[in-house]
Amino acid sequence: MGIDYQYARRTNANRKELMSSYELGGGREQSKVLTTPLSKENYRDAFYVVIVDLSAPHSLIDSLTFWLEEIRKQVALFNNEQFISA
């Protein structure tokens, strides 16, 4: 439960590159932890992947919608925009 952090480094044409990966686990109760890997400085360079539990297909759309809305809310805060639910 919580956040699992992993990273990979490589050097490409004399340029060092770093990729960080955060995996959030624990369900909706952990949604506030999104503020840990996302910051105003890095959110524009982030790549978001939402993975849902296919063992419960009846909740797939609800879960996906929830997590996309949580990400949108966080990005809206960084942009200092009023969040409007779609």
N, CA, C and O atoms as a GROMACS GRO file, in nm:
protein
  344
    1MET      N    1   0.084  -0.118   0.000
    1MET     CA    2   0.000   0.000   0.000
    1MET      C    3   0.088   0.124   0.000
    1MET      O    4   0.198   0.123   0.055
    2GLY      N    5   0.040   0.228  -0.061
    2GLY     CA    6   0.117   0.350  -0.069
    2GLY      C    7   0.183   0.365  -0.204
    2GLY      O    8   0.125   0.332  -0.307
    3ILE      N    9   0.308   0.415  -0.203
    3ILE     CA   10   0.380   0.440  -0.328
    3ILE      C   11   0.504   0.352  -0.336
    3ILE      O   12   0.580   0.339  -0.240
    4ASP      N   13   0.522   0.292  -0.452
    4ASP     CA   14   0.643   0.218  -0.483
    4ASP      C   15   0.721   0.302  -0.583
    4ASP      O   16   0.666   0.342  -0.686
    5TYR      N   17   0.848   0.329  -0.554
    5TYR     CA   18   0.930   0.413  -0.641
    5TYR      C   19   1.041   0.330  -0.704
    5TYR      O   20   1.108   0.252  -0.636
    6GLN      N   21   1.059   0.346  -0.833
    6GLN     CA   22   1.169   0.284  -0.905
    6GLN      C   23   1.225   0.386  -1.003
    6GLN      O   24   1.156   0.480  -1.043
    7TYR      N   25   1.351   0.367  -1.042
    7TYR     CA   26   1.409   0.458  -1.139
    7TYR      C   27   1.505   0.382  -1.230
    7TYR      O   28   1.550   0.272  -1.198
    8ALA      N   29   1.534   0.444  -1.344
    8ALA     CA   30   1.632   0.390  -1.439
    8ALA      C   31   1.715   0.506  -1.489
    8ALA      O   32   1.664   0.616  -1.512
    9ARG      N   33   1.844   0.480  -1.507
    9ARG     CA   34   1.936   0.582  -1.559
    9ARG      C   35   2.005   0.528  -1.684
    9ARG      O   36   2.030   0.408  -1.696
   10ARG      N   37   2.034   0.619  -1.775
   10ARG     CA   38   2.116   0.582  -1.890
   10ARG      C   39   2.186   0.707  -1.942
   10ARG      O   40   2.141   0.819  -1.921
   11THR      N   41   2.294   0.683  -2.011
   11THR     CA   42   2.367   0.791  -2.076
   11THR      C   43   2.350   0.774  -2.225
   11THR      O   44   2.376   0.667  -2.280
   12ASN      N   45   2.306   0.878  -2.290
   12ASN     CA   46   2.279   0.875  -2.433
   12ASN      C   47   2.347   0.995  -2.496
   12ASN      O   48   2.309   1.110  -2.471
   13ALA      N   49   2.449   0.970  -2.579
   13ALA     CA   50   2.522   1.078  -2.648
   13ALA      C   51   2.571   1.182  -2.550
   13ALA      O   52   2.548   1.302  -2.567
   14ASN      N   53   2.639   1.137  -2.446
   14ASN     CA   54   2.696   1.224  -2.343
   14ASN      C   55   2.590   1.300  -2.263
   14ASN      O   56   2.620   1.400  -2.198
   15ARG      N   57   2.468   1.253  -2.268
   15ARG     CA   58   2.360   1.315  -2.192
   15ARG      C   59   2.304   1.213  -2.096
   15ARG      O   60   2.264   1.104  -2.137
   16LYS      N   61   2.300   1.247  -1.968
   16LYS     CA   62   2.244   1.157  -1.869
   16LYS      C   63   2.093   1.175  -1.861
   16LYS      O   64   2.042   1.287  -1.856
   17GLU      N   65   2.022   1.063  -1.860
   17GLU     CA   66   1.877   1.066  -1.853
   17GLU      C   67   1.832   0.984  -1.732
   17GLU      O   68   1.892   0.882  -1.700
   18LEU      N   69   1.728   1.031  -1.668
   18LEU     CA   70   1.671   0.963  -1.552
   18LEU      C   71   1.521   0.949  -1.572
   18LEU      O   72   1.454   1.046  -1.607
   19MET      N   73   1.470   0.829  -1.549
   19MET     CA   74   1.326   0.805  -1.556
   19MET      C   75   1.282   0.754  -1.419
   19MET      O   76   1.334   0.655  -1.368
   20SER      N   77   1.188   0.822  -1.360
   20SER     CA   78   1.133   0.782  -1.232
   20SER      C   79   0.996   0.722  -1.253
   20SER      O   80   0.918   0.769  -1.337
   21SER      N   81   0.965   0.617  -1.178
   21SER     CA   82   0.836   0.550  -1.187
   21SER      C   83   0.775   0.540  -1.048
   21SER      O   84   0.839   0.490  -0.955
   22TYR      N   85   0.652   0.586  -1.034
   22TYR     CA   86   0.580   0.577  -0.908
   22TYR      C   87   0.457   0.491  -0.929
   22TYR      O   88   0.379   0.515  -1.021
   23GLU      N   89   0.440   0.392  -0.845
   23GLU     CA   90   0.320   0.309  -0.852
   23GLU      C   91   0.241   0.331  -0.724
   23GLU      O   92   0.290   0.308  -0.614
   24LEU      N   93   0.119   0.375  -0.742
   24LEU     CA   94   0.031   0.403  -0.629
   24LEU      C   95  -0.058   0.283  -0.605
   24LEU      O   96  -0.126   0.237  -0.696
   25GLY      N   97  -0.057   0.232  -0.485
   25GLY     CA   98  -0.141   0.116  -0.452
   25GLY      C   99  -0.224   0.145  -0.329
   25GLY      O  100  -0.191   0.233  -0.250
   26GLY      N  101  -0.331   0.071  -0.312
   26GLY     CA  102  -0.411   0.087  -0.191
   26GLY      C  103  -0.551   0.138  -0.216
   26GLY      O  104  -0.627   0.157  -0.121
   27GLY      N  105  -0.586   0.162  -0.340
   27GLY     CA  106  -0.721   0.204  -0.370
   27GLY      C  107  -0.744   0.353  -0.354
   27GLY      O  108  -0.651   0.431  -0.337
   28ARG      N  109  -0.869   0.389  -0.359
   28ARG     CA  110  -0.908   0.531  -0.357
   28ARG      C  111  -0.867   0.603  -0.230
   28ARG      O  112  -0.848   0.725  -0.230
   29GLU      N  113  -0.853   0.529  -0.123
   29GLU     CA  114  -0.813   0.592   0.004
   29GLU      C  115  -0.676   0.657  -0.009
   29GLU      O  116  -0.642   0.748   0.066
   30GLN      N  117  -0.597   0.610  -0.105
   30GLN     CA  118  -0.461   0.661  -0.124
   30GLN      C  119  -0.453   0.774  -0.226
   30GLN      O  120  -0.343   0.816  -0.260
   31SER      N  121  -0.564   0.823  -0.274
   31SER     CA  122  -0.561   0.922  -0.382
   31SER      C  123  -0.488   1.051  -0.343
   31SER      O  124  -0.433   1.118  -0.430
   32LYS      N  125  -0.487   1.086  -0.218
   32LYS     CA  126  -0.419   1.209  -0.175
   32LYS      C  127  -0.268   1.197  -0.188
   32LYS      O  128  -0.197   1.298  -0.184
   33VAL      N  129  -0.218   1.075  -0.203
   33VAL     CA  130  -0.075   1.052  -0.217
   33VAL      C  131  -0.026   1.096  -0.356
   33VAL      O  132   0.095   1.102  -0.379
   34LEU      N  133  -0.118   1.127  -0.448
   34LEU     CA  134  -0.079   1.176  -0.580
   34LEU      C  135   0.009   1.300  -0.571
   34LEU      O  136   0.088   1.326  -0.662
   35THR      N  137  -0.004   1.375  -0.465
   35THR     CA  138   0.076   1.498  -0.450
   35THR      C  139   0.223   1.467  -0.424
   35THR      O  140   0.307   1.556  -0.437
   36THR      N  141   0.256   1.344  -0.389
   36THR     CA  142   0.396   1.310  -0.364
   36THR      C  143   0.478   1.306  -0.492
   36THR      O  144   0.580   1.375  -0.499
   37PRO      N  145   0.440   1.229  -0.594
   37PRO     CA  146   0.524   1.227  -0.715
   37PRO      C  147   0.502   1.345  -0.808
   37PRO      O  148   0.588   1.376  -0.890
   38LEU      N  149   0.388   1.412  -0.798
   38LEU     CA  150   0.359   1.524  -0.887
   38LEU      C  151   0.392   1.656  -0.820
   38LEU      O  152   0.358   1.677  -0.703
   39SER      N  153   0.458   1.743  -0.893
   39SER     CA  154   0.486   1.876  -0.841
   39SER      C  155   0.466   1.977  -0.954
   39SER      O  156   0.459   1.941  -1.071
   40LYS      N  157   0.458   2.103  -0.916
   40LYS     CA  158   0.440   2.207  -1.017
   40LYS      C  159   0.556   2.210  -1.116
   40LYS      O  160   0.540   2.250  -1.231
   41GLU      N  161   0.673   2.166  -1.070
   41GLU     CA  162   0.792   2.167  -1.155
   41GLU      C  163   0.795   2.050  -1.254
   41GLU      O  164   0.856   2.062  -1.360
   42ASN      N  165   0.732   1.937  -1.222
   42ASN     CA  166   0.749   1.819  -1.307
   42ASN      C  167   0.622   1.766  -1.374
   42ASN      O  168   0.632   1.678  -1.459
   43TYR      N  169   0.506   1.817  -1.341
   43TYR     CA  170   0.383   1.756  -1.392
   43TYR      C  171   0.370   1.766  -1.544
   43TYR      O  172   0.307   1.679  -1.605
   44ARG      N  173   0.427   1.868  -1.605
   44ARG     CA  174   0.416   1.882  -1.751
   44ARG      C  175   0.501   1.778  -1.825
   44ARG      O  176   0.472   1.744  -1.940
   45ASP      N  177   0.605   1.728  -1.760
   45ASP     CA  178   0.692   1.627  -1.821
   45ASP      C  179   0.651   1.485  -1.781
   45ASP      O  180   0.715   1.388  -1.823
   46ALA      N  181   0.547   1.473  -1.702
   46ALA     CA  182   0.506   1.341  -1.652
   46ALA      C  183   0.425   1.266  -1.757
   46ALA      O  184   0.359   1.324  -1.842
   47PHE      N  185   0.433   1.136  -1.748
   47PHE     CA  186   0.354   1.046  -1.832
   47PHE      C  187   0.268   0.966  -1.736
   47PHE      O  188   0.320   0.896  -1.649
   48TYR      N  189   0.137   0.976  -1.750
   48TYR     CA  190   0.045   0.911  -1.657
   48TYR      C  191  -0.010   0.782  -1.717
   48TYR      O  192  -0.055   0.781  -1.831
   49VAL      N  193  -0.006   0.677  -1.640
   49VAL     CA  194  -0.062   0.548  -1.681
   49VAL      C  195  -0.158   0.505  -1.572
   49VAL      O  196  -0.120   0.492  -1.456
   50VAL      N  197  -0.283   0.483  -1.610
   50VAL     CA  198  -0.383   0.436  -1.514
   50VAL      C  199  -0.413   0.291  -1.547
   50VAL      O  200  -0.454   0.258  -1.658
   51ILE      N  201  -0.391   0.205  -1.449
   51ILE     CA  202  -0.416   0.062  -1.465
   51ILE      C  203  -0.531   0.026  -1.372
   51ILE      O  204  -0.530   0.058  -1.254
   52VAL      N  205  -0.630  -0.041  -1.427
   52VAL     CA  206  -0.747  -0.079  -1.348
   52VAL      C  207  -0.753  -0.230  -1.330
   52VAL      O  208  -0.692  -0.306  -1.406
   53ASP      N  209  -0.826  -0.273  -1.231
   53ASP     CA  210  -0.840  -0.414  -1.196
   53ASP      C  211  -0.946  -0.479  -1.285
   53ASP      O  212  -1.065  -0.450  -1.272
   54LEU      N  213  -0.901  -0.566  -1.375
   54LEU     CA  214  -0.994  -0.633  -1.466
   54LEU      C  215  -1.066  -0.750  -1.402
   54LEU      O  216  -1.154  -0.810  -1.464
   55SER      N  217  -1.029  -0.784  -1.279
   55SER     CA  218  -1.101  -0.892  -1.211
   55SER      C  219  -1.237  -0.844  -1.162
   55SER      O  220  -1.321  -0.925  -1.121
   56ALA      N  221  -1.258  -0.713  -1.166
   56ALA     CA  222  -1.387  -0.656  -1.127
   56ALA      C  223  -1.438  -0.568  -1.242
   56ALA      O  224  -1.440  -0.446  -1.228
   57PRO      N  225  -1.478  -0.627  -1.354
   57PRO     CA  226  -1.515  -0.548  -1.472
   57PRO      C  227  -1.632  -0.454  -1.449
   57PRO      O  228  -1.644  -0.352  -1.517
   58HIS      N  229  -1.718  -0.485  -1.354
   58HIS     CA  230  -1.833  -0.399  -1.326
   58HIS      C  231  -1.791  -0.262  -1.270
   58HIS      O  232  -1.868  -0.166  -1.278
   59SER      N  233  -1.670  -0.253  -1.215
   59SER     CA  234  -1.626  -0.125  -1.157
   59SER      C  235  -1.519  -0.057  -1.242
   59SER      O  236  -1.463   0.044  -1.200
   60LEU      N  237  -1.489  -0.110  -1.358
   60LEU     CA  238  -1.382  -0.060  -1.443
   60LEU      C  239  -1.401   0.088  -1.480
   60LEU      O  240  -1.310   0.168  -1.458
   61ILE      N  241  -1.515   0.124  -1.536
   61ILE     CA  242  -1.539   0.262  -1.580
   61ILE      C  243  -1.539   0.358  -1.461
   61ILE      O  244  -1.483   0.467  -1.469
   62ASP      N  245  -1.601   0.316  -1.352
   62ASP     CA  246  -1.604   0.400  -1.231
   62ASP      C  247  -1.463   0.425  -1.179
   62ASP      O  248  -1.429   0.538  -1.143
   63SER      N  249  -1.381   0.322  -1.173
   63SER     CA  250  -1.244   0.336  -1.124
   63SER      C  251  -1.161   0.424  -1.216
   63SER      O  252  -1.089   0.514  -1.170
   64LEU      N  253  -1.171   0.400  -1.345
   64LEU     CA  254  -1.095   0.479  -1.441
   64LEU      C  255  -1.135   0.626  -1.434
   64LEU      O  256  -1.049   0.714  -1.434
   65THR      N  257  -1.263   0.652  -1.429
   65THR     CA  258  -1.312   0.790  -1.419
   65THR      C  259  -1.262   0.857  -1.291
   65THR      O  260  -1.220   0.972  -1.295
   66PHE      N  261  -1.266   0.786  -1.180
   66PHE     CA  262  -1.220   0.840  -1.053
   66PHE      C  263  -1.074   0.885  -1.063
   66PHE      O  264  -1.041   0.998  -1.026
   67TRP      N  265  -0.987   0.798  -1.112
   67TRP     CA  266  -0.844   0.829  -1.115
   67TRP      C  267  -0.812   0.938  -1.216
   67TRP      O  268  -0.725   1.021  -1.190
   68LEU      N  269  -0.879   0.940  -1.329
   68LEU     CA  270  -0.856   1.048  -1.426
   68LEU      C  271  -0.899   1.182  -1.368
   68LEU      O  272  -0.833   1.284  -1.390
   69GLU      N  273  -1.009   1.184  -1.294
   69GLU     CA  274  -1.055   1.307  -1.230
   69GLU      C  275  -0.956   1.354  -1.123
   69GLU      O  276  -0.932   1.474  -1.109
   70GLU      N  277  -0.900   1.260  -1.048
   70GLU     CA  278  -0.801   1.297  -0.945
   70GLU      C  279  -0.677   1.359  -1.009
   70GLU      O  280  -0.623   1.457  -0.957
   71ILE      N  281  -0.633   1.303  -1.119
   71ILE     CA  282  -0.517   1.359  -1.190
   71ILE      C  283  -0.551   1.498  -1.245
   71ILE      O  284  -0.472   1.591  -1.234
   72ARG      N  285  -0.669   1.511  -1.304
   72ARG     CA  286  -0.712   1.642  -1.357
   72ARG      C  287  -0.718   1.747  -1.247
   72ARG      O  288  -0.676   1.861  -1.268
   73LYS      N  289  -0.770   1.711  -1.133
   73LYS     CA  290  -0.777   1.806  -1.020
   73LYS      C  291  -0.639   1.853  -0.980
   73LYS      O  292  -0.618   1.973  -0.957
   74GLN      N  293  -0.544   1.761  -0.971
   74GLN     CA  294  -0.409   1.797  -0.931
   74GLN      C  295  -0.344   1.888  -1.034
   74GLN      O  296  -0.279   1.986  -0.998
   75VAL      N  297  -0.360   1.857  -1.162
   75VAL     CA  298  -0.304   1.940  -1.268
   75VAL      C  299  -0.369   2.078  -1.268
   75VAL      O  300  -0.300   2.178  -1.288
   76ALA      N  301  -0.498   2.086  -1.245
   76ALA     CA  302  -0.568   2.215  -1.239
   76ALA      C  303  -0.514   2.300  -1.125
   76ALA      O  304  -0.502   2.422  -1.139
   77LEU      N  305  -0.483   2.238  -1.013
   77LEU     CA  306  -0.424   2.313  -0.902
   77LEU      C  307  -0.289   2.372  -0.941
   77LEU      O  308  -0.258   2.486  -0.907
   78PHE      N  309  -0.209   2.294  -1.012
   78PHE     CA  310  -0.078   2.343  -1.055
   78PHE      C  311  -0.092   2.457  -1.154
   78PHE      O  312  -0.010   2.549  -1.156
   79ASN      N  313  -0.195   2.452  -1.236
   79ASN     CA  314  -0.219   2.557  -1.335
   79ASN      C  315  -0.295   2.676  -1.277
   79ASN      O  316  -0.320   2.774  -1.347
   80ASN      N  317  -0.332   2.667  -1.149
   80ASN     CA  318  -0.410   2.771  -1.083
   80ASN      C  319  -0.540   2.799  -1.155
   80ASN      O  320  -0.583   2.914  -1.164
   81GLU      N  321  -0.601   2.694  -1.206
   81GLU     CA  322  -0.728   2.706  -1.276
   81GLU      C  323  -0.840   2.650  -1.189
   81GLU      O  324  -0.817   2.565  -1.102
   82GLN      N  325  -0.957   2.698  -1.212
   82GLN     CA  326  -1.074   2.642  -1.146
   82GLN      C  327  -1.102   2.506  -1.208
   82GLN      O  328  -1.115   2.495  -1.330
   83PHE      N  329  -1.112   2.401  -1.127
   83PHE     CA  330  -1.142   2.268  -1.179
   83PHE      C  331  -1.291   2.258  -1.207
   83PHE      O  332  -1.375   2.286  -1.121
   84ILE      N  333  -1.322   2.218  -1.327
   84ILE     CA  334  -1.461   2.198  -1.366
   84ILE      C  335  -1.477   2.054  -1.406
   84ILE      O  336  -1.408   2.007  -1.497
   85SER      N  337  -1.565   1.981  -1.340
   85SER     CA  338  -1.586   1.840  -1.371
   85SER      C  339  -1.652   1.826  -1.508
   85SER      O  340  -1.745   1.899  -1.542
   86ALA      N  341  -1.600   1.731  -1.585
   86ALA     CA  342  -1.655   1.708  -1.720
   86ALA      C  343  -1.782   1.629  -1.713
   86ALA      O  344  -1.842   1.600  -1.816
   0.00000   0.00000   0.00000
